[in-house]
Amino acid sequence: MEPLADGVVLGSVAGAWRYPVKSLQGLAVGAVEIDPTGIRSDRAWGIVDEATGKLLAAKRTAPLLQATATDHDLTLPDGTTVAFDDPAVHQHLTRWLDREVRLVSPTEVGEVAYEMTFDPPDEDAEVYDIPTPPGTFLDLTPVHVLTTSTLGACEAARPDLDWDLRRFRPNLLLDLAVEPWEEQSWIGRDVAIGSAVLRFTMTMMRCAMPLRAQPGGLERQPELFRAMSELNPEHPNHLGMCCDVVEPGRVAVGDRVTLRAC
């Protein structure tokens, strides 16, 4: 595949999301503000296990996906809504998760890690502690991007599976006139989106979260793991791209996406 030239307009932004509390359901938004460390108000809060000091994530704590967060409050599966600054928020979360936990921001804790396995369908696989980037509750890099071409190719190849976008929790969905998985060849290249510039750094390895049940009719689907491996043999079980921030800025739905020089 010939590399695309500098300045090629690839398409536009089809969707944008923020996830105010790590591993809870997030917000579809019309625009995001991208700071040097990531999207403003994305993973701005997390739930920490008081006994272990670890950051909970739906990679291992599946019930987290059943709750929803806004920028100011969270709603539990039983319908209880509690504000982040309500002193009772820790008690509500503790009762729901049946363990002593508290809601914190990255500034309230030092180095912190979450648990995950590298065999997502196997809940009994060996567990590893993965540290978050300093000062954040992110997984790997500041921004996670998916493309419509790659997601559409997955749906076409395996229509028996549910490829609902919510399973993959991107920050940006890019509607691009490119071949499926072509974005994997852009590692090290910069893409101008809105007034921001992102650098594609690596493919996104998938954890157990896409396989889990979620509200709105998304059922548990462990078969996705094998499908993501078979459809992308160069990067098995990878879907989407991780991006660093080269130039902060604002990205809105409808903004054009332009590939910059190598």
C-alpha positions, -999 to 999 in steps of 0.1 A, spaced: 0 0 0 15 34 -10 17 59 18 -7 88 15 8 122 8 9 151 32 -22 172 33 -46 146 21 -81 152 35 -92 118 46 -128 125 58 -145 139 89 -153 133 125 -185 112 128 -187 111 166 -170 121 199 -173 107 234 -160 114 269 -161 90 299 -161 111 330 -157 81 354 -134 53 343 -152 22 331 -187 37 336 -209 46 306 -199 79 290 -213 108 271 -217 114 234 -209 150 228 -208 174 199 -172 185 206 -142 178 228 -114 200 241 -81 182 238 -54 192 263 -17 180 262 -26 151 285 -59 141 267 -95 150 264 -107 174 290 -131 157 316 -123 122 301 -116 97 329 -116 126 353 -127 103 381 -121 67 391 -132 42 417 -104 29 440 -106 -2 461 -97 9 496 -82 -25 506 -58 -28 476 -54 8 465 -60 -3 430 -81 15 404 -112 -5 395 -118 -11 358 -144 -31 339 -116 -52 325 -120 -71 358 -150 -55 375 -177 -60 349 -206 -43 369 -190 -9 364 -203 -9 328 -239 -9 342 -236 26 357 -236 59 339 -217 91 345 -221 127 335 -197 155 343 -213 161 377 -229 129 389 -233 92 384 -264 69 382 -263 34 396 -282 5 380 -310 8 406 -316 44 394 -299 61 423 -282 93 412 -255 109 433 -233 139 427 -195 135 427 -192 161 455 -219 145 477 -201 130 508 -224 100 505 -211 90 470 -185 67 485 -211 49 506 -234 45 476 -206 30 455 -195 7 484 -230 -7 489 -234 -13 451 -200 -30 446 -200 -48 479 -165 -37 488 -150 -6 504 -144 19 476 -141 56 471 -145 80 441 -113 99 435 -96 122 409 -61 115 397 -48 144 418 -60 126 450 -38 95 445 -2 89 435 8 61 412 -21 38 407 -26 6 387 -56 -14 374 -59 -51 368 -63 -69 335 -55 -102 318 -41 -108 283 -67 -136 277 -99 -116 278 -124 -145 274 -109 -164 304 -120 -147 336 -96 -170 355 -65 -160 334 -34 -146 351 -40 -110 363 -14 -82 358 -12 -48 374 -10 -21 347 0 14 359 -19 44 344 1 72 328 12 96 356 -16 120 367 -43 103 347 -67 74 348 -61 66 311 -51 32 299 -23 38 274 -24 71 255 -45 103 257 -69 97 228 -85 65 214 -97 66 177 -118 42 156 -126 45 119 -158 37 102 -140 18 74 -125 -7 98 -155 -11 120 -177 -15 89 -153 -42 76 -157 -61 108 -195 -59 107 -194 -71 70 -171 -100 77 -189 -112 109 -225 -101 107 -234 -128 132 -216 -107 159 -227 -74 175 -201 -47 167 -219 -19 185 -196 10 188 -203 13 226 -184 -19 231 -151 -2 221 -154 31 239 -136 54 214 -131 91 220 -134 98 183 -150 80 154 -135 91 121 -155 86 89 -126 82 64 -124 73 27 -96 47 33 -93 10 32 -101 -10 64 -72 -12 88 -53 13 67 -49 35 98 -25 9 112 1 20 86 0 56 100 19 49 132 43 78 137 22 101 114 3 132 125 -34 139 117 -50 173 120 -85 171 133 -103 204 140 -78 227 156 -59 198 172 -31 175 159 -28 139 170 0 114 164 -9 78 157 14 58 181 1 22 183 -28 -1 176 -53 -5 204 -51 -39 221 -86 -49 233 -92 -60 269 -123 -79 282 -146 -48 280 -158 -53 244 -169 -88 253 -190 -78 283 -227 -71 286 -238 -35 288 -270 -15 292 -292 -10 261 -293 -47 250 -256 -54 246 -252 -90 256 -220 -108 267 -201 -118 236 -168 -136 241 -167 -146 205 -155 -111 196 -120 -119 209 -114 -146 183 -131 -125 155 -108 -95 163 -78 -118 161 -88 -135 129 -98 -104 110 -66 -85 119 -39 -111 118 -11 -85 117 -23 -72 150 -45 -99 166 -71 -87 190 -64 -51 182 -90 -27 169 -86 11 168 -57 34 173 -39 51 202 -29 87 198 -7 112 215 -15 149 215 9 170 193 -11 202 194 -40 207 218 -73 221 203 -110 216 198 -125 188 178 -161 188 168 -183 164 150 -181 173 113 -145 186 115 -123 174 86 -94 150 91 -62 157 73 -31 135 72 2 153 77 37 144 65 56 114 77 
